[in-house]
């Protein structure tokens, strides 16, 4: 199955936007499941092998940010938040909730299709790598590429979003050496980049917090000012 016939879940309460998104993606040979609220979304994702979810932030009842956080506790499905909010802080909050990308209304249908297709490719490529059962080990921690899980020395699981996983894997694969922001951006290809883009910084902060949930003194990822980041531990 190529990215041109993916299974997409659109969660949007505004009928016109929901119907436009459905028609647009179906016209591009995607299968689309459309819902107006967060009700039963978890069961739907599990039963339909969804590749990417497009979730409106301002849903009635359970909002899109809450839904995204819940999804991230048990699923690595691709998530793109769709919203009318344009402030940088809103985008950061959305990404910190576990979303892989964030688009604002009114959106360019071609740009949205580009982002969706890139995320589908990345999620599926990642799944292929996972199926090989690769594991990276460092300082009694492990990164399971098969499950996209970060495991603590006590064998507790820290789930990772697609962006967090690719960033951490890029740093681990270059352990002991500086990984530049450009190199990290090249590994995370589901979005268009801008000169003042803070997405890499947001992801680094999220991954650091997951390490520090286990040990507040953990300093695995070091900032190299003006250049990028360095993953300090030896990796096997």
N, C-alpha and C positions, 0 to 999 in steps of 0.2 A: 504494500500500500504506500503510495507516494503522498507528499504533502498536499497534492491536489484532490485527494478524496479523504480528508480527515473527518473526524467526528468532533464537532464544535458544540459547546453548550452556551447559549446566549441567555443571560439572566438580566432582564431589562423590564421595568414596570411601565414604561411609556410605550403605548401600543404602536405608534407610528415608527419610532426608532427600532422597536423590536422587529416589526415586519420588514423594515428596510434592511436591517442587518441580515435577517433570515434570507431574504430574496437575493441580496448581494452575494452571500457566501454559497448559497445553493447554485447560483449562476456560475460559480467558479468550481463546481463539482464537489463541494463539501457537503457532508451530511450535517444538518443543523437541528438541534433540539432547543426549543425556545420556551422559556418560563418567565413569569411575571414577578415571582418572589423567590425567597430563599427556601421555601418549604420543600422538604424531601430532596434537596439538591444532593446531599451526601449519598443517599441510596442510589440516585440517578447516575452519579459519576461512577460509582462502583459497578453498577449493572450494565452500563453501556460503553465501557472502554473509551471514555472521552479523552481526546488529545489536548484540547485547549478550552478553557472557560473564558468568556467575556462577561464581566460582572459590573453592573452599574453600582456605583457607591451608594447612591441615595435610594435604596430599595425600601418599600414599606415593611414595617416590622423589623426583622433582622437586616441590618444594613450590609453593604458589600464588604466593608473592611472586616466586620465581625465574621462574615461568612468565609472570607479569605483566610483569616487566622484559623478558623476551625478546620478548613480543608487542609491547611498546612500541617496539622497535627497528625494526619494519617495518609495524605496523598501527595504525590509529586506531579500531579497534572499541571500543565501550563496554565497560568492565570494572567489575564490582561484586565486591568481595571479601566472602566469607561466612565468619565465624569465630566460635568460642566465646570468644575473647579480648575483654575489655571495657575494658582499660586504655587511657587516652588515648594513651600512647606507642605502643601497638600500632596504633591507628588512624592515627597520623601516619606510622609506618613503612609501613603499607599504602598510604597516599596517595602517599608519596614514591616508592613502587615504580612508580607510573604509573597506579594505579587511579583511576577517576572517583568511586567511592563505596565505602562500607564498612558492612556491616550485621553485627550480632552475633546469635548464637543464644541463646535461642529468639527467632525473629523473628515479627513480626505479618505474616501473609500479605498483608493489605490494604496495609500500609505498603510491603512489598517490591514489590508490584505497582505501587504509585504511583511508587516510585523507578525501577523498570524502564521503565515507560511514559514517564516524563519524560526518561530518558536516551535512549530510542529516538527520541523526538521531536527531542531536541537533536542527536543524531548525524545524523539524516536531514536536519534543517534545515541543519546545517552542510555536509552533502554537497551540498545544492542551491546554497548559496553558493559552494562550491568549484567547482562546475561552471561558474560564471560567469567563473572565471579571474581573480578579483580579486587584486591584489598590493599590499601596503603597503610602502613603502621608507623607510628612515631610516638615516643614518650609514653608508652602504654595506651595510647589512643589508637583508633583505627578509622579509616574512611572506607566504607563498603560501597564499591561502585555498582554492585549488583542491586542494592536496595536504596542507594543514595542516602545512606545513614552515617552519621558521625557517632562513634561509640566512645564513651568515656572509659577511663581505667577500671571503673566499677561496672562496666558493661551496660550502662544506661544509654538509651538512644536519644540523639538530638537530630530531629528531622531537618532537612535542608530544602530550601526552594531551589528551583533550577539555577537561578543566578548565583545563589550562595554556593551551590555545589560546584559550578564551573569555575568560580573565582578561587575557591579553596583548592580544587584539583590543579588549577594552573599554578598556584603558589607552591603546592606540594611537589609538582613535577619539576619545579625549578628551585627546590629547597637548597638553601645555602648561597643562593645568588639573588641579586636584585631583579625583581620582575617589574618592568616599567608599566605605567598606566596604559600606554598604547598596546603592549602585549596582552594585558588583561582585557582591554576593550576588544581585541581581536578574538579572544576566546569566548566572549559573550556577545554573540552576533545577532541577537533577536531585536535589536533596536538601532535607530539612527543616533549618532553621537554628535554632541555640540561642544564647543570649546570650553564652556563653563559647566559641563555636565558633572554632577556630583554622585551619579549612580554607583561608581566604583567605591567611593568613600562610604556611601550608605551600606553597601554589601560588606565591606571590610568591618565596619562597625557592628553589623549584625552577626557576622561570624565570630568576631572577638567576644561578643556577649555570650554566645553559645559555649565557647571555651570557659568563660569566667563563671558560668552557672555552676560548673563543677569546682573550679579553683579560681578565686578572685585574683590570684597573683600570676595567672598564666599570661605569658608574653610571647606566644608563638609567632605572631605576625608583627614585625617591626616596620615602622614607617621610615623610609629613607627620603628625607625632605627634598623636594624638587625633582625626584626621580620616580619613586614608586614604593614597593613593599618587598620585604624579605621574610621568607618562612625559615625560621631559625633551626628547628629540630632536624636531626638526621632522619631520613625516611627509608623504610625497607619495604 
